[in-house]
Amino acid sequence: MAAADAKTAIIARARALGFDAIGFAQASLSPKRAAGLREYLQAGRHGEMRWMAEREKQRADPKALWPEVVSVISLGLSYAPEGDPLENLCRKQVGNISVYARNRDYHDIVKGKLKHLAQAIAALGKGVKVFVDTAPVMEKPLAMQAGLGWQGKHTNLVSRAHGSWLFLGEVFTTLEIAQDAPHADRCGSCRACQDVCPTEAFPAPYKLDARRCISYLTIEYTGPIPEEFRVAMGNRIYGCDDCLAVCPWNKFAKAGREQKLAQREDLTAPLLAELAALDDAAFRQKFSGSPVKRIGRNRFVRNVAIAIGNSGDLLLMPAAEALARDADSVVAEAGAWAMKRLKN
């Protein structure tokens, strides 16, 4: 099959699998990207995410990850929500879970689709490997090179068609495919994502300090939440969508079509009192198949305790008191903080 025909067939197969965006790039990144990653790591802005530094070389160079790779196929799956993704932030008796985590784990869904696409490429006699964001791949720069969008001032990918709501995945292949034109930056003078951040996690446009980011604090960070960020967390108990949700390009996004990502009713506005009562078994059952499950009950309930403290609702005092007696010291400390804040 001619290279042009192969590209057309790959695009058709990707669309049939439900991908909303697809582009092709060479398997290389500019020295500027590698230097930016090194600066980020040396400044310690990755926090406890030590895995970023441990595989820096593979992250900075696709060929260091797989020497035989020639082309990268970058794919995007929309998870654009219906309605206002921030509407829960003013409802203090409920917890706010990031839009992407209100149903099935996207890693499983995206990887499943990627494997089906890879089978079609392998049938051409070419090598393939598939990656989602757990691998040491700089997904956003590669997606930008492949023309899917540009890396916005919030450091996430922005698409003219899908706004800030794209899950990314890649197929690395030995097949030589004509690359698409890189996408130009369309942020202009807009600062919406910078200005809305509750914890001022952006020291400058296009730069993120994960140590101040609520998504990092609620998902990746294992210890007691630093007190300077607790009030700003509000009722965000898993992730934060603020910088994504305010992007003006979202006005062109249509609600995501993947039904496995459609938000579950019980995760749309879950009651803090009910979440606080979850033991390990109940937590695992409730979040079976969800990305929330991977952080474990203790870290999640720690976040719930902070949200209870921020609720101002004295009816949640019994829940705070119970958490203050928790066997896990980090949870107990957060529960005690919640009690103190409710009393004040």
C-alpha positions in Angstrom: 0.0 0.0 0.0 1.3 3.4 -0.9 2.2 5.8 2.0 -0.6 8.2 1.0 -3.2 5.4 0.8 -2.0 4.1 4.2 -2.4 7.5 5.8 -6.0 7.8 4.4 -6.8 4.3 5.7 -5.4 5.1 9.2 -7.5 8.2 9.4 -10.6 6.4 8.4 -10.0 3.6 10.9 -9.3 6.2 13.7 -12.5 8.0 12.9 -14.4 4.7 13.0 -13.0 3.9 16.4 -14.4 7.2 17.7 -11.3 9.4 17.8 -12.2 13.1 17.3 -8.8 14.3 16.3 -5.8 12.7 14.4 -2.5 14.0 13.2 0.9 12.8 12.1 4.3 13.9 13.1 8.0 12.9 12.9 9.3 11.0 15.9 11.4 13.8 17.2 11.2 16.8 19.5 13.1 20.0 19.3 16.0 20.7 21.7 13.9 23.5 23.0 11.4 21.0 24.4 14.1 18.9 26.0 15.6 22.1 27.6 12.2 23.1 28.9 11.7 19.7 30.5 15.1 19.9 32.1 14.4 23.4 33.5 11.1 22.2 34.9 12.7 19.3 36.7 15.7 21.2 38.0 13.4 23.8 39.5 11.6 21.0 41.3 8.2 22.0 39.9 7.2 18.4 39.4 6.9 17.9 43.1 6.7 14.3 44.2 6.3 13.0 40.6 9.7 11.5 40.6 8.9 9.2 37.7 9.2 12.3 35.4 12.8 12.7 36.3 13.6 9.0 36.3 12.7 8.7 32.6 13.7 12.2 31.5 15.7 11.0 28.4 12.8 8.9 27.1 10.4 11.7 27.7 12.5 14.2 25.8 13.2 12.0 22.8 10.8 9.4 21.3 13.7 7.5 19.8 15.2 7.1 23.3 12.0 5.3 24.2 11.9 3.2 21.0 14.9 3.6 18.6 13.1 2.1 15.6 10.2 4.6 15.6 9.8 6.8 12.5 6.4 8.4 12.8 4.1 9.3 15.6 0.3 9.3 15.1 -1.3 11.6 17.7 -4.9 11.0 18.5 -7.5 12.9 20.6 -10.7 11.8 22.2 -13.1 14.5 23.3 -14.5 14.5 26.8 -16.2 17.9 26.6 -18.9 18.1 29.2 -22.5 19.1 28.8 -23.3 22.1 30.9 -21.1 24.1 33.2 -18.2 21.9 34.6 -17.8 24.3 37.5 -21.4 24.4 38.7 -20.6 22.3 41.8 -18.1 24.8 43.2 -20.8 26.9 44.8 -22.6 23.8 46.3 -20.6 23.3 49.5 -22.3 20.2 50.7 -21.1 18.2 47.7 -17.7 17.3 46.4 -16.4 18.3 43.0 -14.7 15.6 40.9 -12.9 16.6 37.8 -15.1 16.1 34.7 -12.7 13.4 33.2 -13.0 11.2 36.3 -16.8 11.0 36.6 -17.0 7.6 34.9 -14.6 5.0 33.5 -10.8 5.3 33.5 -9.9 7.0 30.2 -6.6 5.2 30.1 -8.4 1.9 29.5 -10.7 3.4 27.0 -8.1 5.3 24.9 -5.6 2.4 25.0 -8.3 0.0 23.8 -9.0 2.1 20.8 -5.3 2.6 20.2 -4.6 -1.1 20.1 -7.4 -1.6 17.5 -5.8 1.1 15.4 -2.3 -0.4 15.9 -3.6 -3.8 14.6 -4.5 -2.2 11.3 -1.0 -0.7 11.0 0.7 -3.9 12.0 -1.2 -5.6 9.2 0.8 -3.5 6.8 3.9 -5.2 8.2 5.1 -2.3 10.3 6.1 -2.1 13.9 3.8 -0.3 16.4 3.6 0.6 20.0 0.8 2.5 21.7 0.9 4.9 24.6 -1.4 6.9 26.9 -0.2 9.4 29.5 1.3 6.8 31.9 4.2 6.4 29.5 7.2 8.7 29.3 5.9 10.6 26.2 5.6 14.3 25.8 2.1 14.0 24.5 1.2 17.7 24.2 4.2 18.8 22.2 3.8 15.8 19.9 0.1 16.6 19.4 1.0 20.2 18.6 3.6 19.0 16.0 0.9 16.8 14.5 -1.5 19.7 14.1 -4.1 18.7 16.8 -3.8 22.0 18.6 -1.4 24.1 20.6 -0.1 24.0 24.1 -2.0 26.8 25.8 -0.9 29.1 28.6 -2.3 26.5 31.1 0.2 24.0 29.5 -2.6 21.8 28.3 -3.5 21.2 24.7 -6.1 23.5 23.1 -8.0 22.6 20.0 -9.9 25.0 17.8 -12.6 22.3 17.5 -12.6 20.7 20.9 -11.3 23.4 23.3 -9.3 22.1 26.2 -11.2 18.8 26.4 -9.1 16.2 24.7 -7.6 13.0 26.0 -4.4 12.2 24.1 -2.9 9.0 23.0 -0.1 8.0 20.5 0.8 5.3 18.1 4.5 5.0 17.5 5.3 3.2 14.3 8.1 2.3 11.9 5.8 3.3 9.0 7.0 6.5 7.3 4.0 8.8 6.9 3.8 12.3 5.6 3.6 14.7 8.6 1.0 17.3 9.2 1.7 21.0 9.7 2.3 22.0 13.3 -0.5 24.1 14.8 0.1 27.8 15.6 -0.5 29.2 19.0 -3.9 30.9 19.2 -3.9 32.1 22.9 -3.1 35.7 21.9 -3.4 38.1 24.9 -5.9 35.9 26.7 -5.1 35.3 30.4 -8.3 33.6 31.5 -6.7 30.3 32.6 -3.9 32.1 34.5 -6.2 34.5 36.3 -8.8 31.8 37.4 -6.3 29.5 39.1 -7.3 29.3 42.8 -3.7 28.6 44.0 -1.8 30.7 41.5 0.0 27.7 40.1 1.2 29.4 37.0 4.4 31.5 37.7 4.3 32.7 34.1 2.3 31.9 30.9 3.0 28.4 29.6 4.6 27.4 32.9 3.1 25.3 35.7 4.3 24.7 39.2 2.6 21.4 40.0 3.4 21.9 43.7 0.7 24.6 43.8 -1.8 22.8 41.4 -5.0 21.4 43.0 -5.0 18.5 40.5 -1.5 17.6 41.7 -2.3 18.1 45.4 -5.5 16.1 45.4 -4.2 13.2 43.1 -0.4 12.9 43.2 0.5 14.4 46.5 0.6 11.9 49.4 1.1 13.9 52.5 -1.0 16.5 54.4 -2.2 19.2 52.1 -0.1 22.4 52.8 -2.3 24.7 54.8 -1.7 27.6 52.4 -3.7 25.8 49.8 -6.6 24.3 51.8 -9.1 27.1 51.7 -8.4 27.7 48.0 -9.3 24.0 47.3 -12.9 24.7 48.2 -14.8 21.4 47.6 -12.5 20.1 44.9 -11.8 16.5 46.0 -10.3 15.0 42.9 -8.7 17.2 40.3 -9.5 20.8 39.2 -11.1 22.0 35.9 -10.9 25.7 36.4 -8.2 26.6 34.0 -9.6 24.2 31.3 -13.2 25.4 31.8 -12.6 29.1 31.2 -10.8 28.7 27.9 -12.7 30.7 25.3 -12.0 28.1 22.7 -14.4 25.7 24.5 -17.3 27.6 22.9 -16.7 25.5 19.8 -16.6 22.2 21.6 -19.5 19.8 21.3 -20.2 17.3 24.1 -18.0 14.2 23.9 -19.6 11.2 22.2 -17.9 8.3 24.1 -20.7 6.9 26.3 -18.2 5.2 28.6 -17.0 8.6 29.6 -20.6 10.1 30.2 -20.7 11.2 33.8 -22.2 8.8 36.3 -25.1 10.4 38.2 -23.6 9.4 41.6 -20.2 11.1 40.7 -21.7 14.3 39.4 -22.4 15.9 42.8 -21.6 13.4 45.5 -22.5 14.3 49.0 -19.5 15.0 51.3 -21.1 13.3 54.2 -21.5 10.0 52.3 -18.0 10.2 50.9 -16.5 10.8 54.4 -18.1 7.5 55.6 -16.4 5.3 53.0 -14.1 2.6 54.4 -11.6 1.0 52.1 -14.0 -1.7 50.8 -16.8 0.8 50.1 -14.4 3.1 48.4 -13.1 0.4 46.1 -16.6 -0.7 45.2 -17.9 2.9 44.5 -14.9 3.8 42.3 -14.4 0.5 40.6 -13.3 1.2 37.0 -12.8 4.9 37.8 -9.5 6.8 37.8 -10.3 7.9 41.3 -9.7 4.4 42.6 -5.9 4.6 41.9 -5.3 7.3 44.6 -6.8 5.0 47.3 -9.3 5.6 50.1 -7.0 7.5 52.5 -5.8 10.1 50.0 -9.4 10.6 48.7 -10.9 11.0 52.1 -8.2 13.4 53.1 -9.5 15.6 50.3 -13.0 15.1 51.4 -12.1 16.3 54.9 -10.6 19.5 53.5 -13.8 20.1 51.5 -15.9 19.5 54.7 -13.8 22.1 56.5 -14.5 24.6 53.7 -18.2 23.9 53.6 -19.2 26.1 56.5 -22.0 23.6 57.2 -22.1 22.6 60.9 -24.3 19.6 59.9 -21.1 18.1 58.6 -19.4 18.3 62.0 -20.1 14.7 62.9 -18.4 13.6 59.6 -15.4 15.8 60.5 -15.2 14.3 64.0 -15.2 10.8 62.6 -12.4 11.6 60.2 -10.4 13.1 63.0 -10.5 9.7 64.7 -9.4 7.9 61.5 -6.6 5.3 61.8 -4.7 7.0 59.0 -2.7 10.0 60.5 -3.0 12.2 57.4 -6.7 11.7 57.3 -7.0 12.3 61.0 -5.0 15.6 60.7 -7.3 16.8 57.9 -10.4 15.8 59.9 -9.1 17.8 62.9 -8.4 20.8 60.6 -12.0 20.5 59.3 -13.4 20.5 62.8 -11.4 23.6 63.8 -12.5 25.5 60.6 -16.1 24.6 61.1 -16.1 25.9 64.6 -14.6 29.1 63.4 
